[in-house]
Amino acid sequence: MSIMIQKICRIAGWLALALIAFVTLSPIYDRPSIANPHLEHFAAFALLGLALMLGYPRRMLPIALLIIGSAFTLEAIQLLTPDRHGRVLDALVKVVGGLGGIATGRIVLTIMQDQVERFRKLRGQSAG
């Protein structure tokens, strides 16, 4: 994967985490809603996991720990706000989404690596 794509994915991942934190901790009436809350949680963390995996392809364990820690920490912090509620189920949905995003990113990276290797072999055969 190109360095430029990695940089874009890194920026997207960190911006996604910042947006998730902002939306999670903002007053409930300010929270945008476009689907079922569990679907929103799953999708947001799946995109976060995907972006970070593509941005940091050799850092799967730290990314997984960041996802898990963020999900449970954000839910716990909601307990300190007067109009929000932290739930273990919400954290688990976020974790599953994030880990699914990481797995998807790993699959994409594997497919891309296979394609690069095929191209190199093909190029080597045509040169020889």
Beta strands, then each sheet from edge to edge (+ up, - down):
end
